[in-house]
Amino acid sequence: MNLPWGYLTGLLLLALPAIRLPRMPIAPGTAVFLAGIAVLELPFLATAAFAAGTALALAQGDLESPATITAAVLAGACLTLTIRRSLRARPTLTRTMGDLPIAHRLPWTRILLLPFPLRPRTVERIPNLAYGPHGRRNLLDLYRHRSPPAHAPVLIHLHGGYYTTGHKNSQALPLLHRLAAQGWVCISANYRLGHAAGFEAHLHDAKRVVAWVRANGREWGMDPDRIVLSGSSAGAHMSALAALTPGQARFQRGFEGVDTSVSAVVGLGGYYGPYFDGGPDGDPLTHAHADAPPFLIVHGGNDTVAPAAAARRFAERLRGISAQPVVYAELPGAQHGFDVFHSPRFEAVVNAIEAFATRAVAAGARH
C-alpha cells in the first residue's frame, strides 16, 4: 500500500511547531519560523484544516496503514499542545506584570472567525507621510480614531526583517489598531534597509520619527511629550538603541537639538546584541544608564531566529543598571513573529502592552 505522502507532509507541518528545537544558524532558524508561524498563531484554523484533511484521507482510504494512523494521532496531540501553550500567554503575562492590572478578556469572535489584521472601521489610516529626506524609506503611516483625538499619547512601531527587508503596515497591526481605537495615535514607519550604511543610518531614521512627532504631533492630535517606542525583531533592537541614546548629537546629525527621549519601550521578539560590525556603539547595553525609560520585553520561548536566552540576558543586565522597571515576559511555545495575527497569544500581549504603555505615559515617564 502506498503511503499518502501529501497528507503526511501536512501532518509534519502541523506537528513541527510544537517541537522545541535547539539553537541553529539564522537561515535554518528562519525557515523553521516561516514554516510554522501560521500553525502557531492560527491554531484553530490549523485544527479545522487537520480535521478536513483527515476526513478526506479517511474517505479516500488513506488511513488504513498503522503508520498513517499513528502520524495522525501524533499530529493531533501536537496541535492540542500548541493550543494549550497559546492559551498560557495570558496567565504568564498576568504573573509577569506583577501589580499592574491587565485586561483578561480576549476577542474570541475575532480570534476564531476573523484572525487577520484588518483595520476596524473606527480607525483611519493616513499613509505615506514623509518624516525624512530618504524617499519611500522615510515614510510613515499614521493610525488614529476617526473622531480625531486631541493630546493623544503616541505609539511608534518599527518593523523587523534583519535590517534588510520588511515594511510598514506589515507587523503588529493588531496592536496599532487596538490602541488607535482606544484614543492613541499610532505610527508605523519605514526606514533605510541594508547593512552597508551601518547601524547609525537605522538609528538616525528611528530618531527622525521621534523628531517628526515632536515637530508635527500636535497637528495630528498627538501629545508629543508622551511617546512609547516599540519594535519587532530588528525594530526592537533599533527602538532600544534610540531610547537609550536620547539627544546624543552624533546619532542625530542635522537635528542635534531635538529632544528624542521617549516615555517607554516595547520590544517584541527582539534582537538585543551588537549590530553586525557596528562595534560597541551598536550594542544597546553599551548605552544603558540609570535613567533609561521603562522597558517591556516580550519574547517567544521557542524563538529560532532570536533565541530567548539572549533577550532574557539583556533584560537581566538592563534591570541591574536602570532605575526604571524592566519587565520581561517569555511566552510558552511562541516563535518569532507572534505579532502578526489576532491570535490568543498576541491578543493577550496587546492587553499587557496597553496596560504597560498607559501607565508609562500617565506617569509622565519622559526620560
TIBABA-148301 format. One record per residue (C-alpha): residue number from 1; residue in three letters; y, z negated, x. Coordinates in steps of 0.02 Angstrom, whole numbers. Layout:
<recs>
 num residuo      v      w      u
 NUM     ALA      Y      Z      X
...
</recs>
This chain:
<recs>
 num residuo      v      w      u
   1     MET      0      0      0
   2     ASN    171     48     66
   3     LEU    296    -92     80
   4     PRO    462    -70    -16
   5     TRP    572    -64    139
   6     GLY    732    -35     42
   7     TYR    702   -191    -63
   8     LEU    651   -293     90
   9     THR    808   -240    184
  10     GLY    911   -301     38
  11     LEU    819   -467     42
  12     LEU    859   -485    227
  13     LEU   1045   -459    194
  14     LEU   1038   -592     58
  15     ALA    946   -716    168
  16     LEU   1038   -692    333
  17     PRO   1200   -785    284
  18     ALA   1101   -945    253
  19     ILE   1038   -949    433
  20     ARG   1141  -1040    564
  21     LEU   1140   -928    716
  22     PRO   1177   -977    896
  23     ARG   1339   -932    982
  24     MET   1345   -748   1026
  25     PRO   1464   -620   1103
  26     ILE   1608   -558    997
  27     ALA   1531   -389    949
  28     PRO   1366   -452    875
  29     GLY   1454   -604    804
  30     THR   1575   -491    711
  31     ALA   1432   -382    650
  32     VAL   1341   -534    579
  33     PHE   1502   -592    495
  34     LEU   1534   -423    414
  35     ALA   1353   -406    357
  36     GLY   1352   -572    267
  37     ILE   1527   -610    207
  38     ALA   1505   -535     32
  39     VAL   1348   -638      1
  40     LEU   1428   -797     68
  41     GLU   1588   -784    -33
  42     LEU   1520   -695   -187
  43     PRO   1355   -789   -207
  44     PHE   1345   -771   -395
  45     LEU   1366   -582   -387
  46     ALA   1236   -582   -248
  47     THR   1118   -680   -361
  48     ALA   1143   -553   -501
  49     ALA   1106   -412   -379
  50     PHE    950   -505   -319
  51     ALA    888   -528   -498
  52     ALA    919   -346   -542
  53     GLY    837   -282   -383
  54     THR    686   -394   -407
  55     ALA    666   -340   -588
  56     LEU    671   -158   -535
  57     ALA    547   -189   -395
  58     LEU    431   -276   -518
  59     ALA    444   -132   -642
  60     GLN    401     -7   -506
  61     GLY    252   -107   -447
  62     ASP    330   -154   -280
  63     LEU    297   -341   -295
  64     GLU    109   -331   -279
  65     SER     90   -375    -95
  66     PRO     91   -558    -39
  67     ALA    216   -514     98
  68     THR    343   -444    -26
  69     ILE    322   -590   -145
  70     THR    344   -714     -2
  71     ALA    501   -623     57
  72     ALA    574   -627   -119
  73     VAL    541   -814   -135
  74     LEU    621   -848     34
  75     ALA    773   -741    -10
  76     GLY    793   -835   -173
  77     ALA    784  -1001    -81
  78     CYS    915   -941     44
  79     LEU   1031   -887    -97
  80     THR   1012  -1057   -178
  81     LEU   1056  -1140    -14
  82     THR   1209  -1026      6
  83     ILE   1272  -1076   -167
  84     ARG   1245  -1261   -134
  85     ARG   1340  -1251     30
  86     SER   1486  -1160    -52
  87     LEU   1497  -1299   -182
  88     ARG   1505  -1430    -44
  89     ALA   1676  -1368     11
  90     ARG   1766  -1469   -121
  91     PRO   1691  -1640    -78
  92     THR   1709  -1601    107
  93     LEU   1895  -1564     86
  94     THR   1921  -1716    -25
  95     ARG   1845  -1826    107
  96     THR   1941  -1743    248
  97     MET   2111  -1754    164
  98     GLY   2099  -1943    152
  99     ASP   2230  -2020     38
 100     LEU   2309  -1852     -6
 101     PRO   2254  -1812   -184
 102     ILE   2195  -1632   -210
 103     ALA   2152  -1544   -372
 104     HIS   1967  -1542   -414
 105     ARG   1968  -1407   -547
 106     LEU   1911  -1234   -496
 107     PRO   1948  -1075   -597
 108     TRP   1768  -1040   -642
 109     THR   1805   -896   -760
 110     ARG   1895   -807   -619
 111     ILE   1762   -852   -491
 112     LEU   1618   -789   -599
 113     LEU   1696   -637   -684
 114     LEU   1839   -575   -576
 115     PRO   1824   -643   -398
 116     PHE   1925   -503   -318
 117     PRO   2104   -543   -264
 118     LEU   2201   -452   -400
 119     ARG   2382   -508   -416
 120     PRO   2417   -606   -577
 121     ARG   2545   -538   -698
 122     THR   2658   -687   -671
 123     VAL   2682   -642   -488
 124     GLU   2782   -496   -421
 125     ARG   2758   -416   -251
 126     ILE   2909   -344   -161
 127     PRO   2833   -236    -23
 128     ASN   2890   -172    145
 129     LEU   3045   -273    185
 130     ALA   3097   -245    366
 131     TYR   3112   -403    472
 132     GLY   3122   -323    645
 133     PRO   3150   -162    742
 134     HIS   2970   -103    763
 135     GLY   2945      8    611
 136     ARG   2797    -21    497
 137     ARG   2729   -156    612
 138     ASN   2884   -260    570
 139     LEU   2870   -252    381
 140     LEU   2830   -395    264
 141     ASP   2779   -414     82
 142     LEU   2859   -548    -23
 143     TYR   2771   -633   -170
 144     ARG   2862   -737   -300
 145     HIS   2858   -783   -483
 146     ARG   2928   -650   -599
 147     SER   3054   -780   -655
 148     PRO   3143   -784   -487
 149     PRO   3141   -959   -412
 150     ALA   3286  -1047   -328
 151     HIS   3271  -1155   -172
 152     ALA   3083  -1124   -168
 153     PRO   2976  -1180    -21
 154     VAL   2907  -1038     84
 155     LEU   2734   -998    149
 156     ILE   2719   -863    283
 157     HIS   2547   -791    317
 158     LEU   2493   -690    470
 159     HIS   2332   -589    456
 160     GLY   2187   -590    578
 161     GLY   2099   -447    666
 162     TYR   2076   -490    850
 163     TYR   2259   -445    878
 164     THR   2205   -261    872
 165     THR   2180   -223    688
 166     GLY   2223   -285    513
 167     HIS   2372   -275    400
 168     LYS   2472   -373    274
 169     ASN   2412   -376     94
 170     SER   2232   -397    151
 171     GLN   2192   -581    184
 172     ALA   2222   -749     99
 173     LEU   2287   -662    -57
 174     PRO   2213   -793   -175
 175     LEU   2319   -922    -80
 176     LEU   2478   -816    -87
 177     HIS   2455   -778   -272
 178     ARG   2420   -960   -317
 179     LEU   2571  -1031   -227
 180     ALA   2686   -893   -290
 181     ALA   2630   -930   -468
 182     GLN   2671  -1114   -436
 183     GLY   2850  -1076   -384
 184     TRP   2835  -1044   -198
 185     VAL   2895   -886   -112
 186     CYS   2755   -816     -4
 187     ILE   2765   -689    135
 188     SER   2628   -585    216
 189     ALA   2685   -493    371
 190     ASN   2628   -354    485
 191     TYR   2652   -374    672
 192     ARG   2628   -268    826
 193     LEU   2446   -240    873
 194     GLY   2356   -217   1037
 195     HIS   2336   -322   1194
 196     ALA   2440   -213   1310
 197     ALA   2605   -292   1261
 198     GLY   2535   -467   1290
 199     PHE   2543   -618   1179
 200     GLU   2733   -626   1189
 201     ALA   2750   -471   1079
 202     HIS   2645   -551    942
 203     LEU   2732   -718    961
 204     HIS   2902   -633    957
 205     ASP   2857   -548    792
 206     ALA   2795   -711    714
 207     LYS   2958   -796    760
 208     ARG   3057   -648    693
 209     VAL   2979   -676    522
 210     VAL   3038   -857    526
 211     ALA   3210   -799    584
 212     TRP   3216   -673    441
 213     VAL   3183   -813    317
 214     ARG   3321   -917    396
 215     ALA   3444   -772    381
 216     ASN   3392   -696    213
 217     GLY   3291   -827    122
 218     ARG   3423   -887      0
 219     GLU   3450   -709    -61
 220     TRP   3268   -706   -117
 221     GLY   3264   -881   -192
 222     MET   3194   -971    -40
 223     ASP   3240  -1135     41
 224     PRO   3242  -1083    225
 225     ASP   3229  -1264    279
 226     ARG   3055  -1282    201
 227     ILE   2935  -1161    286
 228     VAL   2747  -1175    306
 229     LEU   2673  -1055    434
 230     SER   2493  -1002    406
 231     GLY   2371   -877    479
 232     SER   2192   -818    479
 233     SER   2090   -795    639
 234     ALA   2211   -718    767
 235     GLY   2351   -755    644
 236     ALA   2309   -940    656
 237     HIS   2324   -929    846
 238     MET   2493   -845    828
 239     SER   2552   -972    699
 240     ALA   2503  -1117    813
 241     LEU   2596  -1040    961
 242     ALA   2751  -1006    857
 243     ALA   2754  -1179    778
 244     LEU   2733  -1266    946
 245     THR   2874  -1169   1031
 246     PRO   3023  -1183    911
 247     GLY   3187  -1120    982
 248     GLN   3115  -1078   1154
 249     ALA   3229   -938   1211
 250     ARG   3102   -846   1319
 251     PHE   2990   -822   1167
 252     GLN   3128   -758   1051
 253     ARG   3234   -642   1152
 254     GLY   3376   -567   1052
 255     PHE   3383   -712    930
 256     GLU   3381   -858   1050
 257     GLY   3498   -965    946
 258     VAL   3397   -957    785
 259     ASP   3304  -1111    726
 260     THR   3121  -1058    717
 261     SER   3047  -1229    677
 262     VAL   2932  -1249    528
 263     SER   2877  -1392    415
 264     ALA   2689  -1371    437
 265     VAL   2550  -1256    498
 266     VAL   2390  -1199    410
 267     GLY   2253  -1115    512
 268     LEU   2106  -1028    427
 269     GLY   1956   -982    535
 270     GLY   2071   -980    685
 271     TYR   2051   -948    870
 272     TYR   2150  -1078    970
 273     GLY   2108  -1041   1152
 274     PRO   2202   -941   1285
 275     TYR   2264   -768   1242
 276     PHE   2159   -645   1343
 277     ASP   2255   -625   1508
 278     GLY   2411   -716   1448
 279     GLY   2389   -863   1564
 280     PRO   2429  -1042   1516
 281     ASP   2575   -991   1405
 282     GLY   2454   -900   1289
 283     ASP   2360  -1062   1253
 284     PRO   2431  -1163   1107
 285     LEU   2382  -1327   1189
 286     THR   2497  -1287   1336
 287     HIS   2642  -1309   1216
 288     ALA   2578  -1459   1117
 289     HIS   2701  -1603   1105
 290     ALA   2726  -1763   1010
 291     ASP   2850  -1686    888
 292     ALA   2734  -1545    835
 293     PRO   2731  -1510    647
 294     PRO   2584  -1566    540
 295     PHE   2430  -1454    556
 296     LEU   2292  -1417    430
 297     ILE   2147  -1328    517
 298     VAL   2007  -1262    405
 299     HIS   1855  -1183    487
 300     GLY   1683  -1119    442
 301     GLY   1538  -1219    510
 302     ASN   1436  -1059    538
 303     ASP   1576   -951    609
 304     THR   1502   -823    730
 305     VAL   1671   -746    777
 306     ALA   1774   -900    819
 307     PRO   1649  -1043    842
 308     ALA   1688  -1205    752
 309     ALA   1666  -1308    910
 310     ALA   1822  -1230    987
 311     ALA   1927  -1262    831
 312     ARG   1862  -1441    822
 313     ARG   1907  -1469   1004
 314     PHE   2083  -1400    979
 315     ALA   2110  -1517    830
 316     GLU   2049  -1668    928
 317     ARG   2160  -1632   1078
 318     LEU   2313  -1594    972
 319     ARG   2284  -1753    873
 320     GLY   2292  -1850   1036
 321     ILE   2463  -1776   1076
 322     SER   2555  -1753    912
 323     ALA   2635  -1894    813
 324     GLN   2611  -1794    653
 325     PRO   2448  -1775    554
 326     VAL   2318  -1654    618
 327     VAL   2188  -1626    481
 328     TYR   2027  -1535    524
 329     ALA   1905  -1480    389
 330     GLU   1741  -1395    433
 331     LEU   1664  -1304    285
 332     PRO   1473  -1315    270
 333     GLY   1390  -1146    285
 334     ALA   1553  -1049    293
 335     GLN   1575   -897    405
 336     HIS   1730   -813    471
 337     GLY   1846   -732    342
 338     PHE   1813   -852    198
 339     ASP   1990   -823    132
 340     VAL   1967   -652     52
 341     PHE   1892   -685   -121
 342     HIS   1912   -806   -265
 343     SER   1754   -897   -211
 344     PRO   1709  -1078   -250
 345     ARG   1738  -1115    -66
 346     PHE   1909  -1035    -46
 347     GLU   1974  -1098   -213
 348     ALA   1936  -1274   -152
 349     VAL   2026  -1233     11
 350     VAL   2177  -1169    -86
 351     ASN   2182  -1333   -183
 352     ALA   2187  -1427    -18
 353     ILE   2320  -1313     58
 354     GLU   2430  -1330    -94
 355     ALA   2422  -1520    -84
 356     PHE   2450  -1523    104
 357     ALA   2593  -1399    103
 358     THR   2678  -1480    -46
 359     ARG   2678  -1649     40
 360     ALA   2742  -1574    203
 361     VAL   2891  -1487    125
 362     ALA   2929  -1633      8
 363     ALA   2937  -1749    157
 364     GLY   3061  -1632    239
 365     ALA   2943  -1621    389
 366     ARG   3050  -1499    485
 367     HIS   3022  -1501    671
</recs>
